[in-house]
Amino acid sequence: MDDEPELRTRDWLPRTAALILGTLALASAFIAAYVGALHKPDPRDVPVAVVTSDQQAQAVMSAVRARTDTIKPVGYDSRDAASDGLTDRSVYAVLSSAPAGGLTLATASAGAPAATELVTGVFTEAARQAGMPLEVTDDVPVSADDPRGLVPFYLAVGVVLGGYLASTALGISLGTSPRDLRRAGLRIATLAVHAILLGVIGAILVGPVLGVFPDQVATVAVVGALAAFAAGMVAAAVQGWLGLLGTGIVILLLVVLGNPGSGGIYAPEFLPPFLRGMHRWNVPGLATDLFKSAIYFDWRGGGWALTGLLVWVVAGLAGLLTATMFRARRRPKAGRHAVERD
């Protein structure tokens, strides 16, 4: 009897110590990722379009590039092709010669206001030094109720957070791995319904309630539901295979690295090199890109983000179902071993 408290201590102490150390590691990673990525943006190779046959614009672009690597020229064969690059978010601006003389700089602040401000400042100074007038236009402006262009990012953060929290809640209450395929199907259905509800609620909040995107309720609801479901399925799959450890990995990928690497607060070109490409594969970045494309650019340039989220959904479904089948096969064997030991 005297050994029982010691046995109980040996049972809970390692698990508790591991959880505390895990939370310390995640919190430390959170601080390092957010402060490291956002404390001092260092823009580099911000893409700006220029028509290859436009000698005047090419000359100014070459002069800028010779002074700084902040701007990266992207050549197009025609003005129409360059404009398409602007509206599909391949570039942040288009520099061209004005018919009446001087230069024009067409921007799309909805893509990334900070990048637009940077590009405008660089070419305003370059035009001044070249002694040319510069006319700046904003072909795709941000909403007056979203002047910093951050609402799509915060929408993405909210629905992704809701998706993985729903999966985590189900894992805590019902177990991280469903006992059989029927229960796995119920969990998937629950996450799907939750995602749809969250997408609709988010759309109503930023639409009729807050008035940011009142004409985009259906669009925001669809994108929000897809992003929430993708996050929920990724979390369910990882937790199904790794249990409680999987929750920590999900937080690391979707929050600690996913949010600063999403390109939502700053354009990807403003981030440290190891985070710049993350928005093209991580769920928060894909969700942010798809929200921007759907809300501001009539879905142009959103193909990659849509495909990426669908791939994550399929991968999550496959991961959860295979984890369920693997665990189900192991449970009878564990039961037989227990009987033999008895």
N, C-alpha and C positions, 0 to 999 in steps of 0.2 A: 504493500500500500504506500510506503514512504517513497517508492520510486515513481509513483504516478505523476506528481507535479514535474519532476525532472523530465519524464518522458513527454509530457505535454509541451514543456518548454522546447525540447529538442524538435518537436513537430512544427511549432509555429515560428520559432526564432529564425531558422534559415529562410523560410518563405517571406517573413516580414522584412528581414534584412535585404533580400533580393528586391522586393517591391520598393523599399526606400531608396536603395541604390539606383534602381531603374528610374524612379521619378527625379532623382538628382541629375542623372545623366540626361534625361529628356529636357529638364529645365535649363541645364547648362547649354545643351545644343540649341535650345530656343533662343537664349540670349546671344550665343555666338552667331547663329544664322541671321537673326533680325538686325542686330547691331552691325555685324560684319557686312551685310548686304546693303543696308539702308542708311548708315550713318554719314557716308560721304560718297554720293553717286559719282562715278567716273565714266561719263559717256564716251563711247568709242565706236567708230564705224556705224554711225547712224545713217541709214540708207536714204539717199535723195536722188530722184530720177533726173536725167538730163537726156535730151535727144542727141544722138551721136552727130547728126549733121548741123546742129545749132552751134556755130563756131563761137559766137559771143558768150553764150551760156557755158560752153565748154571751157573757154578761157578763164572765166571767173571761177568755175568749179576747180580747175587745175590750180589756180592761185590759192584757193582755200585749202585744197588737199596738200599743197606744198607746205603750208603753215601749220596744219594740225591734222591729226588722225581722227578728230571728232566726227567728221563727215565722210561717208563712203559714197562715191558717185556710182550710180547704177545706170548704164546706158540702155536706151530704148531706140528702136528704129523710127518711131513716129510719135507725134504729140498725143495721138489717141491711145497708143499703147502705153505711154507714160501715164496718162490719166487713168487707164485701167489699173495700172500698178498702184496708183494712189488709192483707188476705191476698193481694191482687194487687199489692201494693207501690206503690200510688198515693200512700199516706201512710205516715208512720212511727208514728203513734199516733192514738187516738180519744179525745177528751175528752167526757165525758158526766156527767149528774147521776146520783148513786146513789139507788136507791129509798128507802134508809133515811136519806137526807140526805148532804150532802157531794158529792164528785166522785169519779169513777173515770177512770183513764187506762190504756187498753189499749194495749200496745206490741207490737212484733214485732222483737226484738233481732236476729233472723237477717237482717233486711234491711240493717241497718247499726248495730252496737253503739254506735259513737260518736254517731250521730244519736239513738239511743234514750236514751243517757245525758244528752245535751244537753236533749232534750225533757223528760225526767223532772225534771232539775234546775230548768228554767224553771218548770214547773207546780207543783212542790213549793213553790217560793218564792211563786208567785202564790197558791196555796191558803192558804199561811200568812198572807200579807198580807190575804187576804179572810176569814180566820178560819174556813175550812172544812177538814174532814178530807179527805185525798186517798188513795185506794186505787190502787196501781199493780199491774197484772198484765202478764205477758209471755205473750202468746197463741202466739207462734212463737219460742221461745227458740233460741239457738245451741246447738250440740252442746257437751257438757262438754269434749270434746277439741278444740274450736275456739272457745275463749272470746272471742276477739277477732273472730271471723267472717271471718278472712283466708284460710282454706284454699281456698274457691272462687276467690278472686283468684289465689292462687299456682298453683292448678291451671290456670287460664286462661293465666297467664304461661308455664307450662311447656309446655303443648301448642301455644300460638301460637309460642313460641320454636322448638320442635321442628319445626313445620310449615315455617317460613320457612328454618330452617337446612337442612332436607332439600332444599328447592328450590335453595338456594344451592349446596349440595354437588353436586347434579346439574348445575347450571349451570357450576360450575368444572371438573368432570370431563368433561362431554359438550358443553359450549357452552350459552350462555344461551338460544339459540333453536334448537329442534329443526330438523333439515334437511328433514323432510317430515312429513305428517300421521300416518304410521305411527309414527314416532319420538315425535311429540307424544302419541299415544295411549299408548305405552309409558311415557312420563314421567308422564302423568296416573294411569295404573294404579299405578305405583310410589309416587307420592305418596299415593294412596288406601290402599294396603296399609300404608304407613308410618304413616298417620294412624290406621288401625284398631289397629295394634299399639301405638302410643303411647297411644291412648285406653284400651286394655285394661291396659297396664302402669301408667298413672296410677291407674286404678280399683283395681287390686290393691294398689298402694302405699298409697293413702289408706284402703283397706278392710281386708283381712285383715292386711297387714303393719303399718301404723301404727295401725289401729283407730279412725280418725277417723269414717269413714262406712262401717262394715262391712256395713250393710244396703242400700247404694246402689251396689253395684258395677256393675250393668248400666246404671243411669242415668248414672253418672260416665263409663263407657266410651263410651256413645253420644254424650254431649255433648262429651267430649274428642276423639273421632274427628272429629266435625263441625267443631269449632273448629280442630283441627290441619289438616284438609283445606282449610278456607277460607283459613287463613294461607298454606299451601303454594301454593294456586292463585293467590292474589293476588300472592305473590312471583314465581311462575313467569311470570305475565302481564306484570308490570312489567319483570322481567329480560328477557323475550322481546323486548319492544319497545325497551328502553333499555340492555340489556347491563349492564356493571359499574355504571354510574350508577344503574340500577334497584335494585341491592342497597342502595345508600345511601338511596334514597328509601323502600324497604321498611323499613329500620331506623328511619328517622325517623318513619314513620307507625305502625308496630307496636310500637316500643319507646320511642323518645324521647318521643313524644307519647301513644302508646297506653296505656302502663302508668300514668302518673300521671293521665291523663284517663279511666281505666276506671271510676272510682268504687269501686275495690276497697280501697284503703288508707283513703281517706276518702269519705264519701258525696258525690255530685256537688255538693250544696248547700254543701259545705265548700271547694270548689275555686275558683280565680280564674274570673271570668266566661268567659274564652275557652276554658276546659276543661270547663265544667259540662255542656254538651250532647254532648260527644264520645263518651260511653259509648253513646249511642243509634245511632251509625253506625260507630264504629271496631271492628275485630275483637276486640281484648282486652276492650273494654267490653261488647260483645255477648256474648262468651264468659263473662265474669264474671257478667253478669245472668242468663244462661241456666243456669249452674251453680247460682246461688242459688235461682232459681225451681224448678228440677228437684229439688234436694236438700232444700230446706227448705219449699217452698210447693206441693208436688204439681203442679208445672208451671204454677200460676196466675201470671198476669202475665208469662209467658215468650214470648207470641206474637210480640211485636215482635223480641225477640232472636233467636228461631228464624228468623223471616222474614229478618232482616238477614244472618245467617250464610249462609242459603241463597242470598240475592241475591249475596253476595260469591263464593260458589262458582260460580254461573252466570257472573258477570262475569269471574272468573278463567279459567274454561274458555273463554269467548268470546275473552278477551284473548290467551291463549296460542295458540289455534287460528288466529286472524286474524294474529297475529305470525308464526306458522310459514308460513302461506300467502303472506304478503307477502314474507318473506325468501326463500322458495322461488322465487317469480317473479323476484326480482332476481338470484339466483345465476347462471342461464344467461346473462343479459345481461352480467354481469360477466365471465364466461368468454369470451364472444364478443369483448368489448372487448380482453381480454388477448391473444387470438389476433391481432386486427387490429394491435395495437401491435407484436407480435413480427414 
